[in-house]
Amino acid sequence: MVWRAEPVGAFSGEYQLLSLTKLGVVTRDLSTGKGKIPASFENYQRIRSGDMVMCLFDVDETPRTVGRARQDGMITGAYERFVATGDTLAEYLNWFYIAMDNTKALRPLYRGLRKTIPVEEFLASHVPTPPLNEQAAIVKYLAHANARINKAIAAKRRLIAFLEEQKVAVVNSVIRADWPRIPIKRALRSVTAGSWGAAVEESNDPVKWCVRVADFDYSSGGVADSPKTYRAISDREFSRRSLRRGDLLLEGSGGGEKTPVGRVVLFDYDDDAVCSNFLQRLRSSDDVESEFLMLMLRRVHMSGEVRRYIKQTTGIQNLDLHAYLTHRIPMPSVLEQRRVVSDIQSEFREVDTVVSRIHHEIGLLQEFRVRLVADVVTGQVDVRAVAATLPDFAEAAADVAEEDDPMLGEELAEVVAGDDE
């Protein structure tokens, strides 16, 4: 593998803009208006299909530091471009460095506060390089295994979505036609944007827990408190934006086609904390129970009514907060709110138990994928025999998505069984 740098210069308009994400190197849609947009793209670098793109700074904080380009384009010059040489397959290198990135195994190479890996040290690091035919077998096997794992996870997520729909039906069943309807804003004492503060190592401000969208435990309607993200927040910012038990957190930016922006959870902790700048803190009025308001706002989201307040339908979505707060929701007396919360929570408890178990199963599948990729690319599991029975992945993609492959299933089972040996 060799390092290459080829600035696009004045010809940036001729290239597709690319971005490095958890899904690898993907095309970036400027129309969303999200992310940093430079005044000029002249310092961006040319990327060819098959190139490896690496982020070699802030490695621990970056969700995915490696990706293989599937199309020509350009990407920020802050990243490093590498090209596979004749004795290695680019896709094999991609899987190998995904395995390294999953566990941040390149940590010994970090330098400085930004946890940067110098290019020369990165290139000098050891990469197991089996023969090309074995690399091809590894690539084919992992492509099939990854597709099967994705299929299983997708099925479990569909089941979760079905159970969430059942929750909507439960909420709808207790709403009475004679309850008054009020705009959401009338149920709130205040609406306050969150803050991302500064990196702890780059500021002398006090360190606070910063709740992110990633911390939402939407199945339970709460916030997961592990692992916590800590940021430096000034005293002035904290006095304005601190969270307290009973606050609601509204997702203002994010989402996707299947899960629209606008999710709401309840903050139920006494810790010193703020929410991130992608969230809004909603503080309910004295005559509104926070738990009841959360149920009504979750109903707005789960029923799909929230979509009418989303500004964009591609890329990162933004909630039109002003319009959203005019949406009318049922609002009975405080005593009725408390009764409804009690009744619904008892019905939700059984569903939440099932959803929690499914989330745990998804986590186990994701952990298994991490372990499997690491074992295969480092040669601890020999997949050549199994790979020889599999069709080329490009041709088999549709079949893999539709039916199980017994040979691959047996091999996966053997790897799992080997954990205790």
Secondary structure, DSSP 8 states (H G I E B T S, - for coil): -EEE--B-GGGGGGS-BEEEETTEEEE--GGG--S---S--TT-EEE-TT-EEE--SSTTT-S--EEE-SS-EEE-TTSEEEE--TTS-HHHHHHHHHHHHHTTTTGGG-BTTTTB--HHHHHHS------HHHHHHHHHHHHHHHHHHHHHHHHHHHHHHHHHHHHHHHHHHH--TTS-EEEGGGGEEEEEE----B-GGG--S-EEEEE-GGGEETTTTEE--SS--EEE--HHHHHHH---TT-EEEE-EE--SSS-S--EEE----S-EEE-TTEEEEEE-TTS-HHHHHHHHHHHHHTTGGGGGBS-SSSSEEB-HHHHTT-EEE---HHHHHHHHHHHHHHHHHHHHHHHHHHHHHHHHHHHHHHHHHHHHTTSS--HHHHHTS--HHHHHHHHHHS--HHHHHHHHHHHHGGG-
